[in-house]
């Protein structure tokens, strides 16, 4: 009886590790507490426009950043044990703004980022996410006029 308990514990540990590190299948967890994730914010506005961003999660305030043209900043983090980590950002320049989710610990969202690196770019006509697989910028949000 004691030996079978040890076998079940071993199976449980192997299953846990397989799920934690992923199996390379579509069912894989989007991100684990072992994975470092990055969000980068880039100012690609024209005409020497600066813009300001304020990004935060429930537990972590990244702070207010004013970026000159072509300037960028990045932060790194790990998702929480429940894979419910969410960062949102408020972007604005002149009389335009938008608030959006910059990172969400969901498979579809991380797939759109191309993995653990989400790159958001402020451009004249909206806010773009660089698609990790193709390295193309895809418009996700329009600017809202105040």
ZIRA-V937719 format. One record per residue. N is the residue number from 0. RES is the residue in one letter. SS is DSSP state (a for helix, b for strand, c for the rest). PSI is psi as a letter, one per 20 degrees, with the letter a starting at -180 (none if undefined). Layout:
N & RES & SS & PSI
N & RES & SS & PSI
This chain:
0 & X & c & g
1 & X & a & h
2 & X & a & h
3 & X & a & h
4 & X & a & g
5 & X & a & h
6 & X & a & g
7 & X & a & h
8 & X & a & g
9 & X & a & g
10 & X & a & g
11 & X & a & g
12 & X & a & g
13 & X & a & g
14 & X & a & g
15 & X & a & g
16 & X & a & g
17 & X & a & g
18 & X & a & h
19 & X & a & g
20 & X & a & i
21 & X & c & q
22 & X & c & j
23 & X & c & k
24 & X & c & r
25 & X & c & i
26 & X & c & i
27 & X & c & q
28 & X & c & q
29 & X & c & h
30 & X & c & q
31 & X & c & r
32 & X & c & i
33 & X & c & i
34 & X & c & p
35 & X & c & p
36 & X & b & q
37 & X & b & q
38 & X & b & p
39 & X & b & p
40 & X & b & p
41 & X & b & p
42 & X & b & o
43 & X & c & k
44 & X & c & q
45 & X & c & r
46 & X & c & k
47 & X & c & k
48 & X & c & p
49 & X & c & q
50 & X & b & q
51 & X & b & q
52 & X & b & q
53 & X & b & o
54 & X & b & q
55 & X & b & r
56 & X & b & a
57 & X & c & h
58 & X & c & i
59 & X & c & o
60 & X & b & o
61 & X & b & h
62 & X & b & r
63 & X & b & p
64 & X & b & p
65 & X & b & p
66 & X & b & p
67 & X & c & r
68 & X & c & p
69 & X & c & j
70 & X & c & q
71 & X & b & r
72 & X & b & r
73 & X & b & q
74 & X & b & q
75 & X & b & q
76 & X & b & r
77 & X & c & q
78 & X & c & q
79 & X & c & r
80 & X & c & h
81 & X & c & j
82 & X & c & l
83 & X & c & j
84 & X & c & p
85 & X & b & p
86 & X & b & p
87 & X & b & q
88 & X & b & q
89 & X & b & o
90 & X & b & q
91 & X & b & q
92 & X & b & q
93 & X & c & c
94 & X & c & k
95 & X & b & q
96 & X & b & r
97 & X & b & q
98 & X & b & p
99 & X & b & r
100 & X & b & p
101 & X & b & h
102 & X & b & p
103 & X & b & p
104 & X & c & m
105 & X & c & q
106 & X & a & g
107 & X & a & g
108 & X & a & g
109 & X & a & h
110 & X & a & g
111 & X & a & h
112 & X & a & h
113 & X & c & j
114 & X & c & b
115 & X & c & i
116 & X & b & o
117 & X & b & p
118 & X & b & o
119 & X & b & p
120 & X & b & p
121 & X & b & o
122 & X & b & r
123 & X & c & h
124 & X & c & j
125 & X & b & a
126 & X & b & p
127 & X & b & q
128 & X & b & p
129 & X & b & o
130 & X & c & o
131 & X & c & h
132 & X & c & h
133 & X & c & i
134 & X & c & k
135 & X & c & q
136 & X & b & p
137 & X & b & p
138 & X & b & p
139 & X & b & h
140 & X & b & q
141 & X & c & q
142 & X & c & q
143 & X & b & p
144 & X & b & p
145 & X & c & none
